[in-house]
């Protein structure tokens, strides 16, 4: 089952307290969300992979804006 995710660009803070552009990927089904540094497609894919582990529902995530 494919689940749409909301991808929102945001400024994230890394371990050193530096603001870095990133994305927040949110599952539209359960509302779980993950933050990923970087705004490239690879970053979004990584966020989807991380989200899949959090969600534990064996869903495939697809970004809304593709
Ligand atoms: Zn979910």
PDB file of the backbone (N, CA, C, O) and the ligand in Angstrom, with CONECT records:
HET     ZN  A 101       1
ATOM      1  N   UNK A   1       0.846  -1.202   0.000  1.00  0.00           N
ATOM      2  CA  UNK A   1       0.000   0.000   0.000  1.00  0.00           C
ATOM      3  C   UNK A   1       0.877   1.246   0.000  1.00  0.00           C
ATOM      4  O   UNK A   1       1.822   1.370   0.780  1.00  0.00           O
ATOM      5  N   UNK A   2       0.537   2.157  -0.893  1.00  0.00           N
ATOM      6  CA  UNK A   2       1.282   3.411  -0.932  1.00  0.00           C
ATOM      7  C   UNK A   2       0.626   4.459  -0.049  1.00  0.00           C
ATOM      8  O   UNK A   2      -0.595   4.614  -0.044  1.00  0.00           O
ATOM      9  N   UNK A   3       1.443   5.161   0.685  1.00  0.00           N
ATOM     10  CA  UNK A   3       0.948   6.212   1.566  1.00  0.00           C
ATOM     11  C   UNK A   3       1.618   7.520   1.186  1.00  0.00           C
ATOM     12  O   UNK A   3       2.837   7.587   1.034  1.00  0.00           O
ATOM     13  N   UNK A   4       0.815   8.550   1.037  1.00  0.00           N
ATOM     14  CA  UNK A   4       1.399   9.850   0.738  1.00  0.00           C
ATOM     15  C   UNK A   4       2.014  10.455   1.989  1.00  0.00           C
ATOM     16  O   UNK A   4       1.502  10.301   3.098  1.00  0.00           O
ATOM     17  N   UNK A   5       3.114  11.140   1.783  1.00  0.00           N
ATOM     18  CA  UNK A   5       3.734  11.850   2.886  1.00  0.00           C
ATOM     19  C   UNK A   5       3.772  13.340   2.556  1.00  0.00           C
ATOM     20  O   UNK A   5       3.871  13.737   1.395  1.00  0.00           O
ATOM     21  N   UNK A   6       3.693  14.137   3.590  1.00  0.00           N
ATOM     22  CA  UNK A   6       3.877  15.571   3.423  1.00  0.00           C
ATOM     23  C   UNK A   6       5.356  15.877   3.575  1.00  0.00           C
ATOM     24  O   UNK A   6       5.982  15.488   4.562  1.00  0.00           O
ATOM     25  N   UNK A   7       5.912  16.574   2.596  1.00  0.00           N
ATOM     26  CA  UNK A   7       7.313  16.980   2.660  1.00  0.00           C
ATOM     27  C   UNK A   7       7.363  18.488   2.818  1.00  0.00           C
ATOM     28  O   UNK A   7       6.906  19.235   1.953  1.00  0.00           O
ATOM     29  N   UNK A   8       7.923  18.921   3.929  1.00  0.00           N
ATOM     30  CA  UNK A   8       7.966  20.347   4.227  1.00  0.00           C
ATOM     31  C   UNK A   8       9.411  20.774   4.421  1.00  0.00           C
ATOM     32  O   UNK A   8      10.132  20.185   5.227  1.00  0.00           O
ATOM     33  N   UNK A   9       9.838  21.794   3.687  1.00  0.00           N
ATOM     34  CA  UNK A   9      11.193  22.293   3.876  1.00  0.00           C
ATOM     35  C   UNK A   9      11.246  23.107   5.159  1.00  0.00           C
ATOM     36  O   UNK A   9      10.325  23.862   5.472  1.00  0.00           O
ATOM     37  N   UNK A  10      12.341  22.941   5.897  1.00  0.00           N
ATOM     38  CA  UNK A  10      12.464  23.625   7.181  1.00  0.00           C
ATOM     39  C   UNK A  10      13.932  23.840   7.502  1.00  0.00           C
ATOM     40  O   UNK A  10      14.804  23.171   6.948  1.00  0.00           O
ATOM     41  N   UNK A  11      14.197  24.777   8.400  1.00  0.00           N
ATOM     42  CA  UNK A  11      15.547  24.958   8.903  1.00  0.00           C
ATOM     43  C   UNK A  11      15.701  24.078  10.138  1.00  0.00           C
ATOM     44  O   UNK A  11      14.958  24.222  11.109  1.00  0.00           O
ATOM     45  N   UNK A  12      16.669  23.168  10.095  1.00  0.00           N
ATOM     46  CA  UNK A  12      16.895  22.239  11.194  1.00  0.00           C
ATOM     47  C   UNK A  12      18.199  22.576  11.897  1.00  0.00           C
ATOM     48  O   UNK A  12      19.100  23.172  11.306  1.00  0.00           O
ATOM     49  N   UNK A  13      18.292  22.195  13.153  1.00  0.00           N
ATOM     50  CA  UNK A  13      19.501  22.456  13.934  1.00  0.00           C
ATOM     51  C   UNK A  13      20.290  21.166  14.091  1.00  0.00           C
ATOM     52  O   UNK A  13      19.750  20.155  14.541  1.00  0.00           O
ATOM     53  N   UNK A  14      21.554  21.197  13.727  1.00  0.00           N
ATOM     54  CA  UNK A  14      22.372  19.983  13.860  1.00  0.00           C
ATOM     55  C   UNK A  14      22.989  19.896  15.257  1.00  0.00           C
ATOM     56  O   UNK A  14      22.697  20.718  16.126  1.00  0.00           O
ATOM     57  N   UNK A  15      23.853  18.880  15.465  1.00  0.00           N
ATOM     58  CA  UNK A  15      24.448  18.626  16.779  1.00  0.00           C
ATOM     59  C   UNK A  15      25.226  19.821  17.308  1.00  0.00           C
ATOM     60  O   UNK A  15      25.326  20.019  18.518  1.00  0.00           O
ATOM     61  N   UNK A  16      25.772  20.612  16.401  1.00  0.00           N
ATOM     62  CA  UNK A  16      26.601  21.743  16.816  1.00  0.00           C
ATOM     63  C   UNK A  16      25.799  23.026  16.966  1.00  0.00           C
ATOM     64  O   UNK A  16      26.362  24.089  17.225  1.00  0.00           O
ATOM     65  N   UNK A  17      24.496  22.929  16.805  1.00  0.00           N
ATOM     66  CA  UNK A  17      23.652  24.101  16.963  1.00  0.00           C
ATOM     67  C   UNK A  17      23.594  24.975  15.730  1.00  0.00           C
ATOM     68  O   UNK A  17      23.144  26.120  15.788  1.00  0.00           O
ATOM     69  N   UNK A  18      24.056  24.428  14.600  1.00  0.00           N
ATOM     70  CA  UNK A  18      24.033  25.175  13.355  1.00  0.00           C
ATOM     71  C   UNK A  18      22.722  24.926  12.613  1.00  0.00           C
ATOM     72  O   UNK A  18      22.243  23.795  12.533  1.00  0.00           O
ATOM     73  N   UNK A  19      22.158  25.989  12.080  1.00  0.00           N
ATOM     74  CA  UNK A  19      20.935  25.853  11.297  1.00  0.00           C
ATOM     75  C   UNK A  19      21.278  25.355   9.890  1.00  0.00           C
ATOM     76  O   UNK A  19      22.130  25.925   9.208  1.00  0.00           O
ATOM     77  N   UNK A  20      20.608  24.293   9.473  1.00  0.00           N
ATOM     78  CA  UNK A  20      20.865  23.683   8.168  1.00  0.00           C
ATOM     79  C   UNK A  20      19.524  23.459   7.468  1.00  0.00           C
ATOM     80  O   UNK A  20      18.565  23.025   8.107  1.00  0.00           O
ATOM     81  N   UNK A  21      19.441  23.748   6.163  1.00  0.00           N
ATOM     82  CA  UNK A  21      18.192  23.471   5.448  1.00  0.00           C
ATOM     83  C   UNK A  21      17.927  21.967   5.412  1.00  0.00           C
ATOM     84  O   UNK A  21      18.838  21.171   5.183  1.00  0.00           O
ATOM     85  N   UNK A  22      16.698  21.599   5.636  1.00  0.00           N
ATOM     86  CA  UNK A  22      16.337  20.190   5.610  1.00  0.00           C
ATOM     87  C   UNK A  22      14.867  20.034   5.301  1.00  0.00           C
ATOM     88  O   UNK A  22      14.187  20.992   4.933  1.00  0.00           O
ATOM     89  N   UNK A  23      14.389  18.819   5.455  1.00  0.00           N
ATOM     90  CA  UNK A  23      12.971  18.570   5.221  1.00  0.00           C
ATOM     91  C   UNK A  23      12.384  17.804   6.405  1.00  0.00           C
ATOM     92  O   UNK A  23      13.073  17.030   7.069  1.00  0.00           O
ATOM     93  N   UNK A  24      11.102  18.036   6.651  1.00  0.00           N
ATOM     94  CA  UNK A  24      10.348  17.257   7.616  1.00  0.00           C
ATOM     95  C   UNK A  24       9.368  16.406   6.815  1.00  0.00           C
ATOM     96  O   UNK A  24       8.529  16.936   6.086  1.00  0.00           O
ATOM     97  N   UNK A  25       9.476  15.091   6.952  1.00  0.00           N
ATOM     98  CA  UNK A  25       8.633  14.160   6.212  1.00  0.00           C
ATOM     99  C   UNK A  25       7.605  13.579   7.186  1.00  0.00           C
ATOM    100  O   UNK A  25       7.966  12.960   8.187  1.00  0.00           O
ATOM    101  N   UNK A  26       6.318  13.787   6.879  1.00  0.00           N
ATOM    102  CA  UNK A  26       5.263  13.370   7.790  1.00  0.00           C
ATOM    103  C   UNK A  26       4.343  12.349   7.120  1.00  0.00           C
ATOM    104  O   UNK A  26       3.879  12.564   6.000  1.00  0.00           O
ATOM    105  N   UNK A  27       4.085  11.249   7.804  1.00  0.00           N
ATOM    106  CA  UNK A  27       3.169  10.216   7.309  1.00  0.00           C
ATOM    107  C   UNK A  27       1.735  10.740   7.391  1.00  0.00           C
ATOM    108  O   UNK A  27       1.296  11.221   8.435  1.00  0.00           O
ATOM    109  N   UNK A  28       1.015  10.640   6.278  1.00  0.00           N
ATOM    110  CA  UNK A  28      -0.353  11.155   6.275  1.00  0.00           C
ATOM    111  C   UNK A  28      -1.309  10.182   6.965  1.00  0.00           C
ATOM    112  O   UNK A  28      -2.452  10.540   7.250  1.00  0.00           O
ATOM    113  N   UNK A  29      -0.860   8.968   7.233  1.00  0.00           N
ATOM    114  CA  UNK A  29      -1.718   7.971   7.871  1.00  0.00           C
ATOM    115  C   UNK A  29      -1.677   8.093   9.390  1.00  0.00           C
ATOM    116  O   UNK A  29      -2.715   8.241  10.034  1.00  0.00           O
ATOM    117  N   UNK A  30      -0.472   8.031   9.961  1.00  0.00           N
ATOM    118  CA  UNK A  30      -0.366   7.963  11.417  1.00  0.00           C
ATOM    119  C   UNK A  30       0.202   9.231  12.027  1.00  0.00           C
ATOM    120  O   UNK A  30       0.206   9.382  13.249  1.00  0.00           O
ATOM    121  N   UNK A  31       0.686  10.150  11.187  1.00  0.00           N
ATOM    122  CA  UNK A  31       1.170  11.414  11.707  1.00  0.00           C
ATOM    123  C   UNK A  31       2.597  11.388  12.222  1.00  0.00           C
ATOM    124  O   UNK A  31       3.098  12.403  12.706  1.00  0.00           O
ATOM    125  N   UNK A  32       3.266  10.229  12.123  1.00  0.00           N
ATOM    126  CA  UNK A  32       4.676  10.190  12.507  1.00  0.00           C
ATOM    127  C   UNK A  32       5.464  11.084  11.567  1.00  0.00           C
ATOM    128  O   UNK A  32       5.102  11.231  10.399  1.00  0.00           O
ATOM    129  N   UNK A  33       6.544  11.687  12.068  1.00  0.00           N
ATOM    130  CA  UNK A  33       7.356  12.519  11.192  1.00  0.00           C
ATOM    131  C   UNK A  33       8.827  12.348  11.513  1.00  0.00           C
ATOM    132  O   UNK A  33       9.203  12.031  12.641  1.00  0.00           O
ATOM    133  N   UNK A  34       9.657  12.566  10.495  1.00  0.00           N
ATOM    134  CA  UNK A  34      11.102  12.522  10.673  1.00  0.00           C
ATOM    135  C   UNK A  34      11.708  13.768  10.045  1.00  0.00           C
ATOM    136  O   UNK A  34      11.161  14.337   9.100  1.00  0.00           O
ATOM    137  N   UNK A  35      12.851  14.181  10.590  1.00  0.00           N
ATOM    138  CA  UNK A  35      13.577  15.312  10.037  1.00  0.00           C
ATOM    139  C   UNK A  35      14.827  14.800   9.347  1.00  0.00           C
ATOM    140  O   UNK A  35      15.512  13.920   9.870  1.00  0.00           O
ATOM    141  N   UNK A  36      15.130  15.344   8.175  1.00  0.00           N
ATOM    142  CA  UNK A  36      16.315  14.944   7.423  1.00  0.00           C
ATOM    143  C   UNK A  36      17.067  16.194   7.000  1.00  0.00           C
ATOM    144  O   UNK A  36      16.466  17.157   6.524  1.00  0.00           O
ATOM    145  N   UNK A  37      18.381  16.179   7.175  1.00  0.00           N
ATOM    146  CA  UNK A  37      19.190  17.293   6.702  1.00  0.00           C
ATOM    147  C   UNK A  37      19.333  17.217   5.191  1.00  0.00           C
ATOM    148  O   UNK A  37      19.516  16.138   4.626  1.00  0.00           O
ATOM    149  N   UNK A  38      19.247  18.373   4.544  1.00  0.00           N
ATOM    150  CA  UNK A  38      19.347  18.426   3.093  1.00  0.00           C
ATOM    151  C   UNK A  38      17.965  18.427   2.477  1.00  0.00           C
ATOM    152  O   UNK A  38      17.010  17.919   3.065  1.00  0.00           O
ATOM    153  N   UNK A  39      17.862  19.010   1.274  1.00  0.00           N
ATOM    154  CA  UNK A  39      16.560  19.124   0.627  1.00  0.00           C
ATOM    155  C   UNK A  39      16.533  18.437  -0.732  1.00  0.00           C
ATOM    156  O   UNK A  39      15.599  18.636  -1.508  1.00  0.00           O
ATOM    157  N   UNK A  40      17.555  17.625  -1.027  1.00  0.00           N
ATOM    158  CA  UNK A  40      17.595  16.942  -2.321  1.00  0.00           C
ATOM    159  C   UNK A  40      16.617  15.769  -2.328  1.00  0.00           C
ATOM    160  O   UNK A  40      16.067  15.395  -1.293  1.00  0.00           O
ATOM    161  N   UNK A  41      16.414  15.198  -3.510  1.00  0.00           N
ATOM    162  CA  UNK A  41      15.541  14.030  -3.609  1.00  0.00           C
ATOM    163  C   UNK A  41      16.081  12.871  -2.786  1.00  0.00           C
ATOM    164  O   UNK A  41      15.313  12.094  -2.218  1.00  0.00           O
ATOM    165  N   UNK A  42      17.414  12.756  -2.721  1.00  0.00           N
ATOM    166  CA  UNK A  42      18.024  11.684  -1.930  1.00  0.00           C
ATOM    167  C   UNK A  42      17.669  11.859  -0.448  1.00  0.00           C
ATOM    168  O   UNK A  42      17.417  10.885   0.260  1.00  0.00           O
ATOM    169  N   UNK A  43      17.654  13.110   0.002  1.00  0.00           N
ATOM    170  CA  UNK A  43      17.304  13.378   1.398  1.00  0.00           C
ATOM    171  C   UNK A  43      15.861  12.981   1.678  1.00  0.00           C
ATOM    172  O   UNK A  43      15.550  12.396   2.716  1.00  0.00           O
ATOM    173  N   UNK A  44      14.993  13.310   0.739  1.00  0.00           N
ATOM    174  CA  UNK A  44      13.574  12.978   0.913  1.00  0.00           C
ATOM    175  C   UNK A  44      13.386  11.466   0.922  1.00  0.00           C
ATOM    176  O   UNK A  44      12.610  10.930   1.713  1.00  0.00           O
ATOM    177  N   UNK A  45      14.112  10.783   0.027  1.00  0.00           N
ATOM    178  CA  UNK A  45      14.018   9.312   0.005  1.00  0.00           C
ATOM    179  C   UNK A  45      14.499   8.722   1.321  1.00  0.00           C
ATOM    180  O   UNK A  45      13.915   7.764   1.828  1.00  0.00           O
ATOM    181  N   UNK A  46      15.573   9.297   1.878  1.00  0.00           N
ATOM    182  CA  UNK A  46      16.103   8.823   3.155  1.00  0.00           C
ATOM    183  C   UNK A  46      15.068   9.056   4.253  1.00  0.00           C
ATOM    184  O   UNK A  46      14.870   8.210   5.125  1.00  0.00           O
ATOM    185  N   UNK A  47      14.420  10.203   4.198  1.00  0.00           N
ATOM    186  CA  UNK A  47      13.371  10.483   5.175  1.00  0.00           C
ATOM    187  C   UNK A  47      12.239   9.477   5.091  1.00  0.00           C
ATOM    188  O   UNK A  47      11.713   9.032   6.111  1.00  0.00           O
ATOM    189  N   UNK A  48      11.867   9.121   3.874  1.00  0.00           N
ATOM    190  CA  UNK A  48      10.804   8.131   3.683  1.00  0.00           C
ATOM    191  C   UNK A  48      11.220   6.783   4.249  1.00  0.00           C
ATOM    192  O   UNK A  48      10.406   6.075   4.843  1.00  0.00           O
ATOM    193  N   UNK A  49      12.497   6.425   4.064  1.00  0.00           N
ATOM    194  CA  UNK A  49      12.990   5.148   4.575  1.00  0.00           C
ATOM    195  C   UNK A  49      12.964   5.148   6.102  1.00  0.00           C
ATOM    196  O   UNK A  49      12.571   4.161   6.725  1.00  0.00           O
ATOM    197  N   UNK A  50      13.386   6.265   6.695  1.00  0.00           N
ATOM    198  CA  UNK A  50      13.363   6.373   8.158  1.00  0.00           C
ATOM    199  C   UNK A  50      11.938   6.327   8.677  1.00  0.00           C
ATOM    200  O   UNK A  50      11.653   5.714   9.706  1.00  0.00           O
ATOM    201  N   UNK A  51      11.054   6.983   7.952  1.00  0.00           N
ATOM    202  CA  UNK A  51       9.656   7.047   8.368  1.00  0.00           C
ATOM    203  C   UNK A  51       9.033   5.652   8.346  1.00  0.00           C
ATOM    204  O   UNK A  51       8.210   5.313   9.197  1.00  0.00           O
ATOM    205  N   UNK A  52       9.432   4.864   7.376  1.00  0.00           N
ATOM    206  CA  UNK A  52       8.902   3.509   7.245  1.00  0.00           C
ATOM    207  C   UNK A  52       9.207   2.685   8.500  1.00  0.00           C
ATOM    208  O   UNK A  52       8.390   1.876   8.939  1.00  0.00           O
ATOM    209  N   UNK A  53      10.399   2.904   9.068  1.00  0.00           N
ATOM    210  CA  UNK A  53      10.764   2.170  10.283  1.00  0.00           C
ATOM    211  C   UNK A  53       9.937   2.633  11.467  1.00  0.00           C
ATOM    212  O   UNK A  53       9.516   1.826  12.296  1.00  0.00           O
ATOM    213  N   UNK A  54       9.705   3.938  11.541  1.00  0.00           N
ATOM    214  CA  UNK A  54       8.929   4.489  12.659  1.00  0.00           C
ATOM    215  C   UNK A  54       7.481   4.042  12.595  1.00  0.00           C
ATOM    216  O   UNK A  54       6.861   3.742  13.616  1.00  0.00           O
ATOM    217  N   UNK A  55       6.960   4.002  11.397  1.00  0.00           N
ATOM    218  CA  UNK A  55       5.540   3.760  11.191  1.00  0.00           C
ATOM    219  C   UNK A  55       5.191   2.287  11.430  1.00  0.00           C
ATOM    220  O   UNK A  55       4.107   1.977  11.924  1.00  0.00           O
ATOM    221  N   UNK A  56       6.109   1.385  11.079  1.00  0.00           N
ATOM    222  CA  UNK A  56       5.921  -0.048  11.291  1.00  0.00           C
ATOM    223  C   UNK A  56       4.637  -0.576  10.672  1.00  0.00           C
ATOM    224  O   UNK A  56       3.995  -1.462  11.236  1.00  0.00           O
ATOM    225  N   UNK A  57       4.261  -0.047   9.530  1.00  0.00           N
ATOM    226  CA  UNK A  57       3.044  -0.541   8.897  1.00  0.00           C
ATOM    227  C   UNK A  57       3.320  -1.124   7.516  1.00  0.00           C
ATOM    228  O   UNK A  57       2.386  -1.413   6.768  1.00  0.00           O
ATOM    229  N   UNK A  58       4.609  -1.302   7.167  1.00  0.00           N
ATOM    230  CA  UNK A  58       4.979  -1.870   5.874  1.00  0.00           C
ATOM    231  C   UNK A  58       4.405  -1.095   4.698  1.00  0.00           C
ATOM    232  O   UNK A  58       4.122  -1.670   3.647  1.00  0.00           O
ATOM    233  N   UNK A  59       4.236   0.185   4.873  1.00  0.00           N
ATOM    234  CA  UNK A  59       3.749   1.008   3.773  1.00  0.00           C
ATOM    235  C   UNK A  59       4.913   1.550   2.951  1.00  0.00           C
ATOM    236  O   UNK A  59       6.019   1.740   3.458  1.00  0.00           O
ATOM    237  N   UNK A  60       4.641   1.793   1.684  1.00  0.00           N
ATOM    238  CA  UNK A  60       5.607   2.491   0.837  1.00  0.00           C
ATOM    239  C   UNK A  60       5.228   3.948   0.816  1.00  0.00           C
ATOM    240  O   UNK A  60       4.065   4.294   0.609  1.00  0.00           O
ATOM    241  N   UNK A  61       6.198   4.797   1.029  1.00  0.00           N
ATOM    242  CA  UNK A  61       5.923   6.218   1.085  1.00  0.00           C
ATOM    243  C   UNK A  61       6.257   6.901  -0.218  1.00  0.00           C
ATOM    244  O   UNK A  61       7.291   6.622  -0.824  1.00  0.00           O
ATOM    245  N   UNK A  62       5.399   7.788  -0.648  1.00  0.00           N
ATOM    246  CA  UNK A  62       5.654   8.561  -1.845  1.00  0.00           C
ATOM    247  C   UNK A  62       5.465  10.036  -1.535  1.00  0.00           C
ATOM    248  O   UNK A  62       4.412  10.448  -1.048  1.00  0.00           O
ATOM    249  N   UNK A  63       6.494  10.830  -1.822  1.00  0.00           N
ATOM    250  CA  UNK A  63       6.356  12.272  -1.593  1.00  0.00           C
ATOM    251  C   UNK A  63       5.219  12.847  -2.432  1.00  0.00           C
ATOM    252  O   UNK A  63       5.003  12.439  -3.573  1.00  0.00           O
ATOM    253  N   UNK A  64       4.502  13.795  -1.850  1.00  0.00           N
ATOM    254  CA  UNK A  64       3.358  14.393  -2.533  1.00  0.00           C
ATOM    255  C   UNK A  64       3.742  15.134  -3.801  1.00  0.00           C
ATOM    256  O   UNK A  64       2.963  15.203  -4.752  1.00  0.00           O
ATOM    257  N   UNK A  65       4.949  15.689  -3.808  1.00  0.00           N
ATOM    258  CA  UNK A  65       5.288  16.608  -4.889  1.00  0.00           C
ATOM    259  C   UNK A  65       6.017  15.930  -6.032  1.00  0.00           C
ATOM    260  O   UNK A  65       6.780  16.582  -6.745  1.00  0.00           O
ATOM    261  N   UNK A  66       5.802  14.639  -6.226  1.00  0.00           N
ATOM    262  CA  UNK A  66       6.418  13.965  -7.354  1.00  0.00           C
ATOM    263  C   UNK A  66       5.384  13.549  -8.380  1.00  0.00           C
ATOM    264  O   UNK A  66       5.731  12.963  -9.405  1.00  0.00           O
TER     265      UNK A  66
HETATM  266 ZN    ZN A 101       2.437   5.960   9.230  1.00  0.00          ZN
END
